[in-house]
Amino acid sequence: MSSTPALRRLSVAELDLDAPDGKVLALRPAPGGPALAGGDVYALVRLRGRPAATVVGTVAEGEDPAEVLAALARERLAEAGPRGDAERLAARSRSVPAGPPPRTSVVVATRERPGSLARALDSLLAQDHPDFEIVVVDNAPRTTDTRDLVTRRHTDRVRYVREDTPGLATAHNTGLAAAEGAVVAFTDDDVIADPHWLTALTEPFATDPGLGCVTGLILPARLGTPAQVLLESHGGFAKGFAPRLYDPAEPPADEPLFPFTAGSFGSGANMAFRAAALRQAGGFDPATGTGTAARGGDDLYAFVAVLAAGFRLRYTSEALVWHHHRDTWQDLRNQAYGYGAGLTAYLTATLVRSPRLLPALLTRLPRGLAYARTMTARRGETPEGGVPGEHGTQRHPWPASLSRLERRGMLYGPIGYAKARVATRQMRNPR
């Protein structure tokens, strides 16, 4: 078995500038994090509060962390050029909002993690969205800890729903059925949501009636162990800072595998759907997701299902959550295998439930296999590794053992999905 790579921990911080080349407005640790010290720092760069980039810098003893990181941030933002993300963000900050976001239900599926759930709920209850509810779905609970947390601490502001069938997709479908909002947002119990997260995630629905889904930015809350650093280096959950609109009527020219590269659209810890669109698309496939034999893919399936139903999908980095990555080497091994399995499980689910998409998938299959080999390839360490979390760069180390696990997971995914479908039928029709 390969040993854990010798990767240095990084502090995580937020740096706010008043302009791409402007002065520092604030430097603070990531939410709930320790005070900044010297050493390696991973920083989110904001422009007057709006996420714009990430940088990694080393703060030597006696140096001012704000000045070191600001110099790196100004250089990085300048690389975007006059039509780059920073300019687009600045232009949007001067625009007048079209109106309030629609009433929203926030669904958090959880299982036996009351400590992290309490932290997530605290951040959700602090949202600046004008009209929302929170629904906690307790998935196949073994204890009353989650119910006790909700009913004792948040009984007036959070609804508790129990779902005894295990599986994240089933829990999400239960949350969707219970939701009263016109928009349903989903996040995980291991995140801290930025106070503006829900507003930024749901505002686009107010101006685009054809929009079915919006996804947002996910950044690491901690990079304190080699497993956390490796996961973020592999791409983590971040999808960059450039806003994107995916329209099935006008497929993006730079994504020839569209819509089957659903991993580029977003992740389940930060997504919202127009409730009517998700219901029209059939909701989540209950034979996918964590807690089933399929191991994952429930979010990817939903993205493609909504697009296949004719709705648009938008990605915005202004909707930010901080994710607490699992911190052990075994956790990372499990995630690597689960990523591979979830990918091919969701593709299998898509074809089983929407066979009309088979011709489109077959025409993209050769290029898709090449893409998968690239994304899961072993990569050695590089002296100038770029920024952890830069989506799609493949500049960071990814050990051969994890590469093998991802590929083994991809081979297993269709089998896992088939097993999960059988188990789902048996639960629905017990003898």
N, C-alpha and C positions, 0 to 999 in steps of 0.2 A: 504494500500500500504506500502511496506517495505521502511524504510528510507535508505538513502545512508550509506553504511558501513563506519566506522571511520578508513579510511586507510591514512597513512601518505604519503605525496608527496615525491618523490625522484628526486634528480638532475640526469641528464644523461650526461655521459662523455665517452671519449675514452682514453684508456691507452695503450701505445705502449711499448713493451719490446723487447730487442734484442735477447732473447732466453727464453725458458720456465722457466729457473731459473736465468735469466739474469737481467741486469740493466734496469732502466726506460729510454726510449728514449724520451717519451713525455706524457703529460697528458693535455687534453684540453676538453672543453665542447663539447657536440654533436653539429653538424653543426647548426649555428644560435642560439644556446642556450646561456643563461646567464653564467657569470663567476661562477666557482665552489665555494661553501661555505661549511660550516660545515653541519652535519646532514647526512641523508641517501642518498647514491649515488648508482646508477645503472651504471655500466661501461662495455663497450665493451673492451675486451682484444685483442690486436693485437700482432702478432709476426712479427716484421719488416714490419709492415703495413698490414699484412694479418689477417683477423678476425679469432680468435681461441676459444673464450669463452666469457661468461658474468659473472660478479660477482656483488654482492650487499654488501656494507659495510657501517658502520656508522663512520663518521669522527668527533671525539670529538674536542672541542675547544682547539686550540693550537697544534693539531696533523697535520702532513704533509699528505695531501690527497694522494699524489703519493705513499708514503711509505705504508700507510694503505691499499690502493687498490692493490699495487704490491705484498704485502705479501699474500693477499687473492688470487690473480691471480696465483702466483707461486704454492700455495697449490692446487688450482683447476686444474691447468695444470698437476701437478704431479699425480693427481688421474687418469688421462687418461692412465698412464703407458707408457712403451716404444713403444707400437704399437698404441697409442692413436691418437687423432686428431691432437694434437700439433706436433707430430713427422711426421705425413703425410704432414701437412702444411709446415713444415721446409724442408722436402725432395722435395716437389714440388717447393719451392722457389729456390732450387739449380738446377732445371731442365732447359733445354733449350727449349724455346717455339717452337712449330712445325711450326709456320708461322703466318702471320697476320690473324685476324678474317675476315670473309666475310663482304661484304657491307651489311649494316643493316639499316632498317627503324624503327624508334622509334615512336610508336603510343600512343598519350595521348588523351583519351576521356574525355570530360569535359562538365559541364553545370553550367553556372552562378557562377563561382568561380574564377574570374580573379586575385584576390590577391594571393591565393595559387598557381594558375597556373603560375603566374609570377615567384614565388619562385622556382617551379619545373623546369621551362624552364631554369632559370639561371644555375641550377645544371646540366641539360642535355647538355647545350651548352658548359660546361666546361669538357666534357668527353675526355679521352685520346684515345678513339677509332679512328683509322686512316681514316675511311670511313663510314659516316652515315648521314642520314637525319632525320628530326623531322617532324611528321605530327600531327597536332592538329585537332581533330574531335569535332566540336561544336555540341552537341547533343540537339536537340529540344530547341534552344535558345529562350528566351523571350526578350532579349536585344541585343545590338551590342557590349557589353563590351568585350567579348572574341575576336571577330573579330578585334575590335579596338586595343586590346593589341597586337595581333599577327602582324597585318599589320603596326602598327605604330612603334613598338619596335623591331620586329624580322622579318620584311618582307623578308630580304635576306637569312635568315637561317632557317626559319620555314614555312612550308606549312599549309595553313588554308583550312579545308574541312568542309562543313556544312552538317549535317544529321538531317532532320526534324522529323524522326520517333523516338520516345523516347525509350530508352532501351540501356543498356551498351553493350549487345551482338551485337545489330544492329550497334551501333557506332563502335565497334571493327571490324565488317565485312566491314564496309565502309572504315576504315583505312587499312584493309588488301587489299581491292581492289585498293586503291590508292598507296600502298607501292611499291617502286621500288627495294628494297633490296632483296637479296637472303634469308635473315633472317629478321623476323619481331619481334621486342621487344615491349612489352606492359607494361606501368606503369600508375600510377594514378596522378591526379593533386595535391594530398596532400602529396607528398613525396619529399625528397631531396636525389638525387642520389650521391653516393660516386663517386669521379672522375674516378675510375677504374671499375665502375659498368658494363658499356656496354661491355668493352673488356672482362672482366671475364665471362660475361653471354654468349658471342657469340663465344669465342675462341674454345670451344669444338666442334662446328659444323665443324670447319676446319679439324679436325682429325678423325671424326666418321661420315661417310656418311649415316649410318643408324639411326642417332640421329634426332628425330623429335621435341624435346622440351627440354629446359633448364630452370630451376627455380632457384631463389636465395634467399638470406637472407633478412628478413625484421625486423628491430628493431625499437623501439619507439623513436621518436624524443623528446617527452616530457612525463613525468610522474608526472604532476602537479596537477591532480584532482583525486578523488577516482574512477571515471569512467575509466580514463586512466589506473590507476594502476590495477583495477580489470580486465580489458580486457587483459592486458599483463600477469597478473597472471594466467588467464584462458588458456594461451597458446599464445595469441596474434596472430601474423602471422608468428612467428619464427618457423623454422623446425630444429633447431640445427646446429651443426658445422661439423658433419660427412658427407663427400661426399657420395652420393648414386647414383646408376645406376639402373633404373627400366627397365627390358627387358621382353617383353611379351613372348619371347621364353624361358626364364629362370625365372619364377616367384620367387620373394624373399621368402625364407623359413620363415622369421620372420613376414611376412604379409599375413596370410592365407585368408584375404578378398580381396587381390589384384585381379583386379585393382580398386575395388569399394571404397576403402578408399582414394579417390583422394585428400582429404584434407591434407593428409600427404605428397603429392608430391610438394606442393608449393601454391602460392596465386597469384591472378591476378595483384597485384601491382608490381610484379617482375617476369616476364615470357617472354620467347622468343621462337619462333617456326621457323623451316625451312619453308619458305613460301610455297613451293611445297607440303610439308607434311600436313600442316594445310588446304590448299586448297583441297588436295586429301581426307582429312577426312571430308570435308563439311563445314569447318569454325566453327563459333560459332552458337549455336542454338538461333535464335532471340527471342524465347519465354522464354529465361532465362535471369537472370541478374537484377541488380538494374535498376529501372525505368520501370519494368514490374510487372505484378501481381505475378510472380514467386519469386520476391524479391532477387534473387541471383542464384548462381550455374553455371554461364556462364563459368568461368575459369575451374571449376571441370569437366564440360561436355567436354571441349576442351581437357583436359589432357587425359581423358579416350578414347575420339574419336581418338586421335593420337596413343595411345597405341593399341587400337583395330585395327587400320590400319596397325599394324606391326612395328611401329617405337619405338625407345627407348626414355626414358626420364631421364635426369640427373639433380640432385640437387647439387649446389655448394654454400657454404657460402661465397666464395670470391666475389660474385656479390651482393653487399650490397646497400640497400636503407633504408633511415630513414623515417618512416611513422608518420604522425601527426594524432594520434588517436582522434576521437571525444571526447569532454571533458565534456559533461553533462550526468546526470543520465538517462534522457530520450533518449539520443543518444545510450547509452549502452543497454537500453531496446529494442530499435528498432533493434540494431545489433544482440542481442540474438535471437529475433524472426526471423530475416532475415537469420541468420546462419542455424537455423533449417529448415526453409522453403526452402532455397537454396539447402540444402543437399538432401532432398527428391524430389525437383523439378528437380535437375540434374539427379538423378537416373531414374525418370520418363521419362525425355527427352532421356536418353540413351536407355531405353527399347523401346520407341516409334520409335526412329530413327534407332536402331540396335537391332531388336527383337531376333536375333540369340544369343544375350548375356543373354537372359532370363534363360536358364537352369543353366548357371554358377551363376547367381544372386540367383536363388532359392536354390541352394545347400549351399550358404553362408548366407542365410537369418537368420537362428536362431542365428548364431554367430554374424552376423551384428547387430541384434537387441540388443544383450547383450552389444556389443561394444558401440552402441549409448547410451544406458542407463548409461554406465560408464562415457562416455565423457560429458554427460549433467547432471550428478548427482549433487545434492546439496552437498557442502563441507564446513565444518566449518573452522574457523581460526586455524592455527597451529603455535606453538611458533617458530619452525625452518622451515619456509616455502620454503626454497630453493630459486632459482633465478627466478624472474618473466620472463616468456617466455620460460622456459625449456619445450620443446615440449613433451607432453604425460605423464608428471609426475603426474598431478592432485593433487598437494600438497597444492594448494592455496585455499583461500575461494572462493566460488561461491554460492551466496545467493539462497534460495529456489525460490524466485520470478523470478530470471533469468533462473533457471533450468526449471521452469514451462513454461516460454515463449519459450525457445528453443524447448521443446517437443511439445508445441502447434503449433509452426512453422513447425515442422516435419509432423504433421498431416495435416497441411494446404498445404504443398508444392505441392503435386500432383494436388490439386484443383487449386492452383495458376497457375501452369503450363498449365492446361487445359484452364483456362481463358485467359492466355497470348497467347496461340495458336489461339484461336478464334479471339482475338483482332488483332493479326498479319495478319490473313487471311483477316479480314475486311479492314485493311489498304492497303493490296495489291490488293484487289478486291472490291473497293467501288462501291456502287450502283449508 
